[in-house]
Amino acid sequence: MSDNTKTKNDNVLLEFIDVKKYFPIRQGVFAKTKGYIKAVDGISYDIRKGETFGLVGESGCGKSTTSKLVLLIEPITSGKILFDGKDISNLSQSERQAYRESVQPVFQDPTGSLDPRCRVSTIIAEPLQVRKNMTKEQIHARVLEVLEMAGLRSDHAELFPHQFSGGQRQRIAMARALSTEPKLIILDEPISSLDVSIRANMMNQLLDLQAKLGISYMLIAHDLAVILHMSTRVAVMYVGKIVETGDSKELYEHTAHPYTKALFAAAFHSANEGALILPGEVASPYNPPSGCHFHPRCPNAMPKCKEIEPLLKEISPGHKAACHLFK
């Protein structure tokens, strides 16, 4: 192994290798499988230590399913997900527990993820209760520490979720995620339910925590402005596949794939790119179009786009696109 390869691998925290997640569709008395929903259909990428990796695309493209695979909520159908070089599908019970502490989620709706019957101190302490090497005093001290990290006060620990605003509840969710000292936090639309006035503050706090603690984020969002502001690198998904990926600045300045161009045109209201507004809706992952899944909506579609699936290939250093426009 060369020094360059070793350095790159040492810097990788999470790696997807041709990962697929198919959900069988069953019917009849005997529940015979009649087909599959290809929610994630052969994606490969990595998340590096201390970076924010953004995942963007329309609803139904497979972003949230991808996060569920990382969180072990759903098993993969094929391929591999490596965390610190270890296949997460083959973890022992103790390794699985350690992995769950290292990978924590923050979901879109803080109200739905916080038990209304429990005080904040109990909610945040819950992931720590399984640790046999922590006393009650140490757990309490950790609760107060992460509350402060998330921008809340120590006296908030004895209140209930309904006594907080939406932004504060999301901070409680963040404090709970931080409690186990994770290496990776999955941020699934973390600010989309918040008032516009507090979104920027929340984003900046997340970035400050990342700089201080060295955490990696996997950021899932529809809002491209949020993705570009927070992400180091970005992957664009369409019907279970990654169609473009690269450094966030590179992606913004040299957008390549027609689908990504349309997303940018819609997000930033570019009058000059009005022709890129997409007709129709996202294709069905149950019966996706042949060839390039995007071709029925693509303004640049060619005959071969209907027949041959384009490969994700490098079009400039660190910038990849799956499109026949690029040789």
Phi and psi restraints in degrees (value plus and minus 20) as a CYANA .aco file:
   2 SER   PHI     -94.8   -54.8
   2 SER   PSI     142.3   182.3
   3 ASP   PHI     -82.4   -42.4
   3 ASP   PSI     -57.7   -17.7
   4 ASN   PHI     -84.7   -44.7
   4 ASN   PSI     -63.3   -23.3
   5 THR   PHI     -84.6   -44.6
   5 THR   PSI     -62.4   -22.4
   6 LYS   PHI     -83.1   -43.1
   6 LYS   PSI     -62.9   -22.9
   7 THR   PHI     -82.7   -42.7
   7 THR   PSI     -63.3   -23.3
   8 LYS   PHI     -82.1   -42.1
   8 LYS   PSI     -67.9   -27.9
   9 ASN   PHI     -84.2   -44.2
   9 ASN   PSI     -57.5   -17.5
  10 ASP   PHI     -84.7   -44.7
  10 ASP   PSI     -45.2    -5.2
  11 ASN   PHI    -109.9   -69.9
  11 ASN   PSI     -27.1    12.9
  12 VAL   PHI    -109.2   -69.2
  12 VAL   PSI     107.1   147.1
  13 LEU   PHI    -115.0   -75.0
  13 LEU   PSI     -68.6   -28.6
  14 LEU   PHI    -149.0  -109.0
  14 LEU   PSI     115.0   155.0
  15 GLU   PHI    -154.0  -114.0
  15 GLU   PSI     107.3   147.3
  16 PHE   PHI    -116.9   -76.9
  16 PHE   PSI     109.6   149.6
  17 ILE   PHI    -144.0  -104.0
  17 ILE   PSI      81.3   121.3
  18 ASP   PHI      27.2    67.2
  18 ASP   PSI      32.0    72.0
  19 VAL   PHI    -102.1   -62.1
  19 VAL   PSI     114.0   154.0
  20 LYS   PHI    -148.4  -108.4
  20 LYS   PSI     123.8   163.8
  21 LYS   PHI    -155.2  -115.2
  21 LYS   PSI      88.4   128.4
  22 TYR   PHI    -130.8   -90.8
  22 TYR   PSI     112.2   152.2
  23 PHE   PHI    -123.3   -83.3
  23 PHE   PSI     100.6   140.6
  24 PRO   PHI     -89.9   -49.9
  24 PRO   PSI     123.0   163.0
  25 ILE   PHI    -125.3   -85.3
  25 ILE   PSI      99.8   139.8
  26 ARG   PHI    -135.2   -95.2
  26 ARG   PSI     130.2   170.2
  27 GLN   PHI    -171.9  -131.9
  27 GLN   PSI     144.1   184.1
  28 GLY   PHI      65.9   105.9
  28 GLY   PSI     152.1   192.1
  29 VAL   PHI     -80.7   -40.7
  29 VAL   PSI     -57.0   -17.0
  30 PHE   PHI    -114.4   -74.4
  30 PHE   PSI      -9.7    30.3
  31 ALA   PHI      29.8    69.8
  31 ALA   PSI      29.0    69.0
  32 LYS   PHI     -91.9   -51.9
  32 LYS   PSI     116.2   156.2
  33 THR   PHI     -93.0   -53.0
  33 THR   PSI     103.2   143.2
  34 LYS   PHI    -126.5   -86.5
  34 LYS   PSI     -26.7    13.3
  35 GLY   PHI     150.1   190.1
  35 GLY   PSI    -192.9  -152.9
  36 TYR   PHI    -157.4  -117.4
  36 TYR   PSI     124.2   164.2
  37 ILE   PHI    -111.2   -71.2
  37 ILE   PSI      94.8   134.8
  38 LYS   PHI    -110.4   -70.4
  38 LYS   PSI      58.1    98.1
  39 ALA   PHI     -86.9   -46.9
  39 ALA   PSI     -61.3   -21.3
  40 VAL   PHI    -149.1  -109.1
  40 VAL   PSI     103.0   143.0
  41 ASP   PHI    -146.8  -106.8
  41 ASP   PSI      45.7    85.7
  42 GLY   PHI      66.7   106.7
  42 GLY   PSI      39.3    79.3
  43 ILE   PHI    -124.4   -84.4
  43 ILE   PSI     125.2   165.2
  44 SER   PHI    -157.2  -117.2
  44 SER   PSI     106.0   146.0
  45 TYR   PHI    -186.4  -146.4
  45 TYR   PSI     154.0   194.0
  46 ASP   PHI    -155.4  -115.4
  46 ASP   PSI     134.7   174.7
  47 ILE   PHI    -135.3   -95.3
  47 ILE   PSI     106.7   146.7
  48 ARG   PHI    -113.0   -73.0
  48 ARG   PSI     140.9   180.9
  49 LYS   PHI     -85.7   -45.7
  49 LYS   PSI     109.6   149.6
  50 GLY   PHI      59.0    99.0
  50 GLY   PSI     -10.3    29.7
  51 GLU   PHI    -131.4   -91.4
  51 GLU   PSI     145.8   185.8
  52 THR   PHI    -127.7   -87.7
  52 THR   PSI     100.7   140.7
  53 PHE   PHI    -125.7   -85.7
  53 PHE   PSI      96.7   136.7
  54 GLY   PHI    -112.6   -72.6
  54 GLY   PSI     119.1   159.1
  55 LEU   PHI    -143.8  -103.8
  55 LEU   PSI      98.6   138.6
  56 VAL   PHI    -152.0  -112.0
  56 VAL   PSI     134.2   174.2
  57 GLY   PHI     142.1   182.1
  57 GLY   PSI     146.9   186.9
  58 GLU   PHI     -87.9   -47.9
  58 GLU   PSI     144.8   184.8
  59 SER   PHI     -78.7   -38.7
  59 SER   PSI     117.7   157.7
  60 GLY   PHI      71.5   111.5
  60 GLY   PSI     -13.8    26.2
  61 CYS   PHI    -107.2   -67.2
  61 CYS   PSI     -30.9     9.1
  62 GLY   PHI      89.2   129.2
  62 GLY   PSI     -13.3    26.7
  63 LYS   PHI     -85.1   -45.1
  63 LYS   PSI     -70.8   -30.8
  64 SER   PHI     -88.4   -48.4
  64 SER   PSI     -54.1   -14.1
  65 THR   PHI     -82.7   -42.7
  65 THR   PSI     -59.1   -19.1
  66 THR   PHI     -78.7   -38.7
  66 THR   PSI     -62.7   -22.7
  67 SER   PHI     -86.2   -46.2
  67 SER   PSI     -55.8   -15.8
  68 LYS   PHI     -85.9   -45.9
  68 LYS   PSI     -50.9   -10.9
  69 LEU   PHI     -87.2   -47.2
  69 LEU   PSI     -61.7   -21.7
  70 VAL   PHI     -86.1   -46.1
  70 VAL   PSI     -57.4   -17.4
  71 LEU   PHI    -104.1   -64.1
  71 LEU   PSI     -17.0    23.0
  72 LEU   PHI      44.4    84.4
  72 LEU   PSI       1.9    41.9
  73 ILE   PHI     -96.1   -56.1
  73 ILE   PSI     -54.2   -14.2
  74 GLU   PHI    -145.4  -105.4
  74 GLU   PSI     121.0   161.0
  75 PRO   PHI    -100.5   -60.5
  75 PRO   PSI     129.3   169.3
  76 ILE   PHI     -96.3   -56.3
  76 ILE   PSI     134.4   174.4
  77 THR   PHI    -103.5   -63.5
  77 THR   PSI     -62.4   -22.4
  78 SER   PHI    -179.2  -139.2
  78 SER   PSI     149.1   189.1
  79 GLY   PHI      72.9   112.9
  79 GLY   PSI    -187.0  -147.0
  80 LYS   PHI    -160.9  -120.9
  80 LYS   PSI     125.5   165.5
  81 ILE   PHI    -140.1  -100.1
  81 ILE   PSI      99.8   139.8
  82 LEU   PHI    -127.0   -87.0
  82 LEU   PSI     113.5   153.5
  83 PHE   PHI    -141.2  -101.2
  83 PHE   PSI      98.1   138.1
  84 ASP   PHI      32.9    72.9
  84 ASP   PSI      16.6    56.6
  85 GLY   PHI      63.7   103.7
  85 GLY   PSI     -20.3    19.7
  86 LYS   PHI    -131.3   -91.3
  86 LYS   PSI     114.4   154.4
  87 ASP   PHI     -86.5   -46.5
  87 ASP   PSI      98.1   138.1
  88 ILE   PHI     -96.1   -56.1
  88 ILE   PSI     -29.5    10.5
  89 SER   PHI    -103.3   -63.3
  89 SER   PSI     -28.3    11.7
  90 ASN   PHI    -140.5  -100.5
  90 ASN   PSI      16.6    56.6
  91 LEU   PHI    -107.0   -67.0
  91 LEU   PSI     123.0   163.0
  92 SER   PHI     -93.3   -53.3
  92 SER   PSI     153.1   193.1
  93 GLN   PHI     -80.8   -40.8
  93 GLN   PSI     -63.3   -23.3
  94 SER   PHI     -89.2   -49.2
  94 SER   PSI     -57.8   -17.8
  95 GLU   PHI     -86.8   -46.8
  95 GLU   PSI     -56.1   -16.1
  96 ARG   PHI     -84.5   -44.5
  96 ARG   PSI     -60.9   -20.9
  97 GLN   PHI     -84.6   -44.6
  97 GLN   PSI     -63.2   -23.2
  98 ALA   PHI     -83.7   -43.7
  98 ALA   PSI     -58.1   -18.1
  99 TYR   PHI     -84.6   -44.6
  99 TYR   PSI     -63.4   -23.4
 100 ARG   PHI     -83.3   -43.3
 100 ARG   PSI     -51.1   -11.1
 101 GLU   PHI     -93.3   -53.3
 101 GLU   PSI     -51.3   -11.3
 102 SER   PHI    -100.5   -60.5
 102 SER   PSI     -39.8     0.2
 103 VAL   PHI    -145.9  -105.9
 103 VAL   PSI      91.3   131.3
 104 GLN   PHI    -141.5  -101.5
 104 GLN   PSI     128.6   168.6
 105 PRO   PHI    -124.0   -84.0
 105 PRO   PSI     132.9   172.9
 106 VAL   PHI    -150.2  -110.2
 106 VAL   PSI      93.7   133.7
 107 PHE   PHI    -111.4   -71.4
 107 PHE   PSI     153.5   193.5
 108 GLN   PHI     -84.9   -44.9
 108 GLN   PSI     -66.3   -26.3
 109 ASP   PHI    -122.5   -82.5
 109 ASP   PSI      80.6   120.6
 110 PRO   PHI     -83.5   -43.5
 110 PRO   PSI     -50.1   -10.1
 111 THR   PHI     -83.6   -43.6
 111 THR   PSI     -61.7   -21.7
 112 GLY   PHI     -93.2   -53.2
 112 GLY   PSI     -39.7     0.3
 113 SER   PHI    -119.3   -79.3
 113 SER   PSI     -20.9    19.1
 114 LEU   PHI    -135.2   -95.2
 114 LEU   PSI     105.5   145.5
 115 ASP   PHI     -86.9   -46.9
 115 ASP   PSI      95.6   135.6
 116 PRO   PHI     -87.0   -47.0
 116 PRO   PSI     -35.3     4.7
 117 ARG   PHI    -107.3   -67.3
 117 ARG   PSI     -30.1     9.9
 118 CYS   PHI    -127.4   -87.4
 118 CYS   PSI     126.7   166.7
 119 ARG   PHI     -91.4   -51.4
 119 ARG   PSI     137.6   177.6
 120 VAL   PHI     -76.4   -36.4
 120 VAL   PSI     -59.9   -19.9
 121 SER   PHI     -79.3   -39.3
 121 SER   PSI     -60.5   -20.5
 122 THR   PHI     -89.0   -49.0
 122 THR   PSI     -61.4   -21.4
 123 ILE   PHI     -81.0   -41.0
 123 ILE   PSI     -66.2   -26.2
 124 ILE   PHI     -92.0   -52.0
 124 ILE   PSI     -54.3   -14.3
 125 ALA   PHI     -96.1   -56.1
 125 ALA   PSI     -38.6     1.4
 126 GLU   PHI     -73.1   -33.1
 126 GLU   PSI     -66.2   -26.2
 127 PRO   PHI     -85.3   -45.3
 127 PRO   PSI     -37.8     2.2
 128 LEU   PHI    -111.7   -71.7
 128 LEU   PSI     -31.9     8.1
 129 GLN   PHI     -84.7   -44.7
 129 GLN   PSI     -46.0    -6.0
 130 VAL   PHI     -99.3   -59.3
 130 VAL   PSI     -31.2     8.8
 131 ARG   PHI     -97.6   -57.6
 131 ARG   PSI      97.5   137.5
 132 LYS   PHI    -100.4   -60.4
 132 LYS   PSI     -32.7     7.3
 133 ASN   PHI    -117.6   -77.6
 133 ASN   PSI      -8.8    31.2
 134 MET   PHI    -137.4   -97.4
 134 MET   PSI     109.8   149.8
 135 THR   PHI    -101.4   -61.4
 135 THR   PSI     148.3   188.3
 136 LYS   PHI     -81.1   -41.1
 136 LYS   PSI     -56.7   -16.7
 137 GLU   PHI     -85.9   -45.9
 137 GLU   PSI     -60.7   -20.7
 138 GLN   PHI     -87.4   -47.4
 138 GLN   PSI     -59.6   -19.6
 139 ILE   PHI     -83.8   -43.8
 139 ILE   PSI     -64.0   -24.0
 140 HIS   PHI     -82.0   -42.0
 140 HIS   PSI     -62.3   -22.3
 141 ALA   PHI     -83.0   -43.0
 141 ALA   PSI     -59.0   -19.0
 142 ARG   PHI     -86.5   -46.5
 142 ARG   PSI     -58.5   -18.5
 143 VAL   PHI     -79.3   -39.3
 143 VAL   PSI     -66.9   -26.9
 144 LEU   PHI     -85.7   -45.7
 144 LEU   PSI     -55.7   -15.7
 145 GLU   PHI     -84.8   -44.8
 145 GLU   PSI     -67.0   -27.0
 146 VAL   PHI     -94.7   -54.7
 146 VAL   PSI     -47.1    -7.1
 147 LEU   PHI     -80.5   -40.5
 147 LEU   PSI     -64.3   -24.3
 148 GLU   PHI     -84.8   -44.8
 148 GLU   PSI     -61.6   -21.6
 149 MET   PHI     -77.8   -37.8
 149 MET   PSI     -58.2   -18.2
 150 ALA   PHI    -104.4   -64.4
 150 ALA   PSI     -17.6    22.4
 151 GLY   PHI      68.0   108.0
 151 GLY   PSI       3.1    43.1
 152 LEU   PHI    -135.3   -95.3
 152 LEU   PSI     149.7   189.7
 153 ARG   PHI    -118.1   -78.1
 153 ARG   PSI     139.3   179.3
 154 SER   PHI     -83.2   -43.2
 154 SER   PSI     -53.9   -13.9
 155 ASP   PHI     -91.5   -51.5
 155 ASP   PSI     -32.3     7.7
 156 HIS   PHI     -87.4   -47.4
 156 HIS   PSI     -38.4     1.6
 157 ALA   PHI     -79.9   -39.9
 157 ALA   PSI     -49.4    -9.4
 158 GLU   PHI    -116.9   -76.9
 158 GLU   PSI     -12.5    27.5
 159 LEU   PHI    -115.3   -75.3
 159 LEU   PSI     150.4   190.4
 160 PHE   PHI    -124.7   -84.7
 160 PHE   PSI     135.8   175.8
 161 PRO   PHI     -72.9   -32.9
 161 PRO   PSI     -56.3   -16.3
 162 HIS   PHI     -88.1   -48.1
 162 HIS   PSI     -31.7     8.3
 163 GLN   PHI    -107.5   -67.5
 163 GLN   PSI     -15.0    25.0
 164 PHE   PHI    -137.6   -97.6
 164 PHE   PSI     139.4   179.4
 165 SER   PHI     -96.0   -56.0
 165 SER   PSI     150.8   190.8
 166 GLY   PHI     -80.3   -40.3
 166 GLY   PSI     -61.7   -21.7
 167 GLY   PHI     -84.8   -44.8
 167 GLY   PSI     -59.2   -19.2
 168 GLN   PHI     -87.4   -47.4
 168 GLN   PSI     -57.5   -17.5
 169 ARG   PHI     -84.1   -44.1
 169 ARG   PSI     -56.1   -16.1
 170 GLN   PHI     -87.9   -47.9
 170 GLN   PSI     -51.6   -11.6
 171 ARG   PHI     -88.0   -48.0
 171 ARG   PSI     -55.6   -15.6
 172 ILE   PHI     -82.6   -42.6
 172 ILE   PSI     -63.5   -23.5
 173 ALA   PHI     -81.6   -41.6
 173 ALA   PSI     -58.6   -18.6
 174 MET   PHI     -87.4   -47.4
 174 MET   PSI     -60.7   -20.7
 175 ALA   PHI     -81.8   -41.8
 175 ALA   PSI     -60.5   -20.5
 176 ARG   PHI     -83.7   -43.7
 176 ARG   PSI     -61.7   -21.7
 177 ALA   PHI     -83.5   -43.5
 177 ALA   PSI     -56.5   -16.5
 178 LEU   PHI     -94.7   -54.7
 178 LEU   PSI     -38.9     1.1
 179 SER   PHI     -78.7   -38.7
 179 SER   PSI     -53.5   -13.5
 180 THR   PHI    -112.4   -72.4
 180 THR   PSI     -10.3    29.7
 181 GLU   PHI      35.7    75.7
 181 GLU   PSI      37.7    77.7
 182 PRO   PHI     -90.8   -50.8
 182 PRO   PSI     138.6   178.6
 183 LYS   PHI    -112.5   -72.5
 183 LYS   PSI     -47.1    -7.1
 184 LEU   PHI    -157.0  -117.0
 184 LEU   PSI     112.5   152.5
 185 ILE   PHI    -138.8   -98.8
 185 ILE   PSI     108.1   148.1
 186 ILE   PHI    -108.2   -68.2
 186 ILE   PSI      94.3   134.3
 187 LEU   PHI    -123.1   -83.1
 187 LEU   PSI      79.3   119.3
 188 ASP   PHI    -118.7   -78.7
 188 ASP   PSI      79.4   119.4
 189 GLU   PHI      29.4    69.4
 189 GLU   PSI      36.2    76.2
 190 PRO   PHI     -89.7   -49.7
 190 PRO   PSI     -40.1    -0.1
 191 ILE   PHI    -143.7  -103.7
 191 ILE   PSI     -16.7    23.3
 192 SER   PHI     -87.1   -47.1
 192 SER   PSI     -44.6    -4.6
 193 SER   PHI    -111.7   -71.7
 193 SER   PSI     -18.6    21.4
 194 LEU   PHI    -114.3   -74.3
 194 LEU   PSI     137.7   177.7
 195 ASP   PHI     -82.4   -42.4
 195 ASP   PSI     125.9   165.9
 196 VAL   PHI     -76.2   -36.2
 196 VAL   PSI     -55.1   -15.1
 197 SER   PHI     -84.8   -44.8
 197 SER   PSI     -43.3    -3.3
 198 ILE   PHI    -130.9   -90.9
 198 ILE   PSI     -20.3    19.7
 199 ARG   PHI     -84.6   -44.6
 199 ARG   PSI     -66.6   -26.6
 200 ALA   PHI     -81.3   -41.3
 200 ALA   PSI     -60.5   -20.5
 201 ASN   PHI     -82.6   -42.6
 201 ASN   PSI     -60.7   -20.7
 202 MET   PHI     -87.6   -47.6
 202 MET   PSI     -62.2   -22.2
 203 MET   PHI     -81.7   -41.7
 203 MET   PSI     -65.1   -25.1
 204 ASN   PHI     -85.8   -45.8
 204 ASN   PSI     -55.2   -15.2
 205 GLN   PHI     -85.7   -45.7
 205 GLN   PSI     -60.6   -20.6
 206 LEU   PHI     -81.1   -41.1
 206 LEU   PSI     -62.1   -22.1
 207 LEU   PHI     -88.1   -48.1
 207 LEU   PSI     -57.6   -17.6
 208 ASP   PHI     -84.0   -44.0
 208 ASP   PSI     -62.0   -22.0
 209 LEU   PHI     -83.7   -43.7
 209 LEU   PSI     -58.5   -18.5
 210 GLN   PHI     -83.8   -43.8
 210 GLN   PSI     -63.7   -23.7
 211 ALA   PHI     -84.7   -44.7
 211 ALA   PSI     -56.1   -16.1
 212 LYS   PHI     -97.3   -57.3
 212 LYS   PSI     -60.7   -20.7
 213 LEU   PHI    -124.7   -84.7
 213 LEU   PSI     -33.6     6.4
 214 GLY   PHI      54.3    94.3
 214 GLY   PSI       3.5    43.5
 215 ILE   PHI     -94.2   -54.2
 215 ILE   PSI     130.6   170.6
 216 SER   PHI    -118.2   -78.2
 216 SER   PSI     124.7   164.7
 217 TYR   PHI    -138.4   -98.4
 217 TYR   PSI     120.5   160.5
 218 MET   PHI    -129.1   -89.1
 218 MET   PSI      87.6   127.6
 219 LEU   PHI    -122.1   -82.1
 219 LEU   PSI      99.4   139.4
 220 ILE   PHI    -129.1   -89.1
 220 ILE   PSI     105.2   145.2
 221 ALA   PHI    -179.2  -139.2
 221 ALA   PSI     135.4   175.4
 222 HIS   PHI    -109.0   -69.0
 222 HIS   PSI     -47.7    -7.7
 223 ASP   PHI    -100.1   -60.1
 223 ASP   PSI      89.3   129.3
 224 LEU   PHI     -86.3   -46.3
 224 LEU   PSI     -49.8    -9.8
 225 ALA   PHI     -83.8   -43.8
 225 ALA   PSI     -60.8   -20.8
 226 VAL   PHI     -85.3   -45.3
 226 VAL   PSI     -65.7   -25.7
 227 ILE   PHI     -78.3   -38.3
 227 ILE   PSI     -67.5   -27.5
 228 LEU   PHI     -89.9   -49.9
 228 LEU   PSI     -53.8   -13.8
 229 HIS   PHI     -88.8   -48.8
 229 HIS   PSI     -57.7   -17.7
 230 MET   PHI    -120.2   -80.2
 230 MET   PSI     -45.4    -5.4
 231 SER   PHI    -108.8   -68.8
 231 SER   PSI     124.4   164.4
 232 THR   PHI    -100.3   -60.3
 232 THR   PSI     -68.9   -28.9
 233 ARG   PHI    -152.1  -112.1
 233 ARG   PSI     138.0   178.0
 234 VAL   PHI    -155.1  -115.1
 234 VAL   PSI     121.6   161.6
 235 ALA   PHI    -141.1  -101.1
 235 ALA   PSI     115.7   155.7
 236 VAL   PHI    -125.3   -85.3
 236 VAL   PSI     104.6   144.6
 237 MET   PHI    -126.8   -86.8
 237 MET   PSI     125.1   165.1
 238 TYR   PHI    -164.9  -124.9
 238 TYR   PSI      98.0   138.0
 239 VAL   PHI      28.3    68.3
 239 VAL   PSI      35.8    75.8
 240 GLY   PHI      61.9   101.9
 240 GLY   PSI     -21.2    18.8
 241 LYS   PHI    -143.8  -103.8
 241 LYS   PSI     131.9   171.9
 242 ILE   PHI    -107.8   -67.8
 242 ILE   PSI     103.1   143.1
 243 VAL   PHI    -122.9   -82.9
 243 VAL   PSI     -39.2     0.8
 244 GLU   PHI    -178.9  -138.9
 244 GLU   PSI     124.0   164.0
 245 THR   PHI    -171.8  -131.8
 245 THR   PSI     128.7   168.7
 246 GLY   PHI     151.1   191.1
 246 GLY   PSI     158.7   198.7
 247 ASP   PHI     -77.0   -37.0
 247 ASP   PSI     120.1   160.1
 248 SER   PHI     -79.4   -39.4
 248 SER   PSI     -60.8   -20.8
 249 LYS   PHI     -87.2   -47.2
 249 LYS   PSI     -62.0   -22.0
 250 GLU   PHI     -81.8   -41.8
 250 GLU   PSI     -62.3   -22.3
 251 LEU   PHI     -84.5   -44.5
 251 LEU   PSI     -57.8   -17.8
 252 TYR   PHI     -91.2   -51.2
 252 TYR   PSI     -62.7   -22.7
 253 GLU   PHI    -103.0   -63.0
 253 GLU   PSI     -46.7    -6.7
 254 HIS   PHI    -153.8  -113.8
 254 HIS   PSI      34.8    74.8
 255 THR   PHI     -78.8   -38.8
 255 THR   PSI     113.3   153.3
 256 ALA   PHI    -132.4   -92.4
 256 ALA   PSI     -73.4   -33.4
 257 HIS   PHI     -93.0   -53.0
 257 HIS   PSI     117.5   157.5
 258 PRO   PHI     -75.8   -35.8
 258 PRO   PSI     -53.8   -13.8
 259 TYR   PHI     -86.8   -46.8
 259 TYR   PSI     -64.5   -24.5
 260 THR   PHI     -83.6   -43.6
 260 THR   PSI     -60.0   -20.0
 261 LYS   PHI     -80.3   -40.3
 261 LYS   PSI     -60.8   -20.8
 262 ALA   PHI     -86.7   -46.7
 262 ALA   PSI     -59.3   -19.3
 263 LEU   PHI     -81.9   -41.9
 263 LEU   PSI     -63.4   -23.4
 264 PHE   PHI     -86.5   -46.5
 264 PHE   PSI     -61.1   -21.1
 265 ALA   PHI     -82.7   -42.7
 265 ALA   PSI     -61.1   -21.1
 266 ALA   PHI     -89.8   -49.8
 266 ALA   PSI     -60.3   -20.3
 267 ALA   PHI     -90.0   -50.0
 267 ALA   PSI     -57.6   -17.6
 268 PHE   PHI    -129.1   -89.1
 268 PHE   PSI      -8.7    31.3
 269 HIS   PHI      31.7    71.7
 269 HIS   PSI      29.0    69.0
 270 SER   PHI     -99.6   -59.6
 270 SER   PSI      91.1   131.1
 271 ALA   PHI     -83.4   -43.4
 271 ALA   PSI     -51.5   -11.5
 272 ASN   PHI     -92.1   -52.1
 272 ASN   PSI     -34.4     5.6
 273 GLU   PHI    -135.9   -95.9
 273 GLU   PSI       9.0    49.0
 274 GLY   PHI     -77.5   -37.5
 274 GLY   PSI     -51.1   -11.1
 275 ALA   PHI     -85.5   -45.5
 275 ALA   PSI     -34.8     5.2
 276 LEU   PHI    -107.9   -67.9
 276 LEU   PSI     -21.9    18.1
 277 ILE   PHI     -82.9   -42.9
 277 ILE   PSI     108.5   148.5
 278 LEU   PHI    -100.3   -60.3
 278 LEU   PSI     115.7   155.7
 279 PRO   PHI    -102.1   -62.1
 279 PRO   PSI     138.3   178.3
 280 GLY   PHI      50.2    90.2
 280 GLY   PSI    -188.3  -148.3
 281 GLU   PHI    -141.9  -101.9
 281 GLU   PSI     152.0   192.0
 282 VAL   PHI     -77.0   -37.0
 282 VAL   PSI     115.8   155.8
 283 ALA   PHI     -83.5   -43.5
 283 ALA   PSI     135.6   175.6
 284 SER   PHI     -94.7   -54.7
 284 SER   PSI     111.5   151.5
 285 PRO   PHI     -92.1   -52.1
 285 PRO   PSI     -29.5    10.5
 286 TYR   PHI     -99.3   -59.3
 286 TYR   PSI     -61.1   -21.1
 287 ASN   PHI    -156.1  -116.1
 287 ASN   PSI      48.8    88.8
 288 PRO   PHI     -89.3   -49.3
 288 PRO   PSI     135.6   175.6
 289 PRO   PHI     -80.5   -40.5
 289 PRO   PSI     133.1   173.1
 290 SER   PHI     -90.7   -50.7
 290 SER   PSI     146.1   186.1
 291 GLY   PHI      43.0    83.0
 291 GLY   PSI    -150.0  -110.0
 292 CYS   PHI     -98.0   -58.0
 292 CYS   PSI     102.3   142.3
 293 HIS   PHI     -81.0   -41.0
 293 HIS   PSI     -42.0    -2.0
 294 PHE   PHI    -106.9   -66.9
 294 PHE   PSI     -30.3     9.7
 295 HIS   PHI     -79.1   -39.1
 295 HIS   PSI     -52.3   -12.3
 296 PRO   PHI     -85.6   -45.6
 296 PRO   PSI     -39.0     1.0
 297 ARG   PHI    -130.2   -90.2
 297 ARG   PSI     -22.5    17.5
 298 CYS   PHI    -106.3   -66.3
 298 CYS   PSI     108.8   148.8
 299 PRO   PHI     -91.8   -51.8
 299 PRO   PSI     -34.0     6.0
 300 ASN   PHI    -130.9   -90.9
 300 ASN   PSI      -3.0    37.0
 301 ALA   PHI     -81.5   -41.5
 301 ALA   PSI     117.7   157.7
 302 MET   PHI    -136.5   -96.5
 302 MET   PSI     145.2   185.2
 303 PRO   PHI     -73.3   -33.3
 303 PRO   PSI     -60.4   -20.4
 304 LYS   PHI     -90.7   -50.7
 304 LYS   PSI     -37.6     2.4
 305 CYS   PHI     -84.8   -44.8
 305 CYS   PSI     -47.4    -7.4
 306 LYS   PHI     -98.5   -58.5
 306 LYS   PSI     -36.7     3.3
 307 GLU   PHI    -134.1   -94.1
 307 GLU   PSI     -54.5   -14.5
 308 ILE   PHI    -136.2   -96.2
 308 ILE   PSI     105.9   145.9
 309 GLU   PHI     -96.1   -56.1
 309 GLU   PSI     104.0   144.0
 310 PRO   PHI     -93.3   -53.3
 310 PRO   PSI     124.0   164.0
 311 LEU   PHI    -108.6   -68.6
 311 LEU   PSI     129.7   169.7
 312 LEU   PHI     -97.2   -57.2
 312 LEU   PSI      91.2   131.2
 313 LYS   PHI    -155.6  -115.6
 313 LYS   PSI     137.1   177.1
 314 GLU   PHI     -92.4   -52.4
 314 GLU   PSI     107.9   147.9
 315 ILE   PHI    -129.3   -89.3
 315 ILE   PSI     -35.8     4.2
 316 SER   PHI    -180.6  -140.6
 316 SER   PSI     144.8   184.8
 317 PRO   PHI     -72.5   -32.5
 317 PRO   PSI      97.8   137.8
 318 GLY   PHI      58.1    98.1
 318 GLY   PSI     -19.6    20.4
 319 HIS   PHI    -137.0   -97.0
 319 HIS   PSI      98.7   138.7
 320 LYS   PHI    -141.7  -101.7
 320 LYS   PSI     128.9   168.9
 321 ALA   PHI    -165.2  -125.2
 321 ALA   PSI     127.0   167.0
 322 ALA   PHI    -127.5   -87.5
 322 ALA   PSI      67.6   107.6
 323 CYS   PHI    -176.6  -136.6
 323 CYS   PSI     119.0   159.0
 324 HIS   PHI     -94.0   -54.0
 324 HIS   PSI     -27.1    12.9
 325 LEU   PHI     -88.2   -48.2
 325 LEU   PSI     -39.1     0.9
 326 PHE   PHI    -131.7   -91.7
 326 PHE   PSI      98.7   138.7
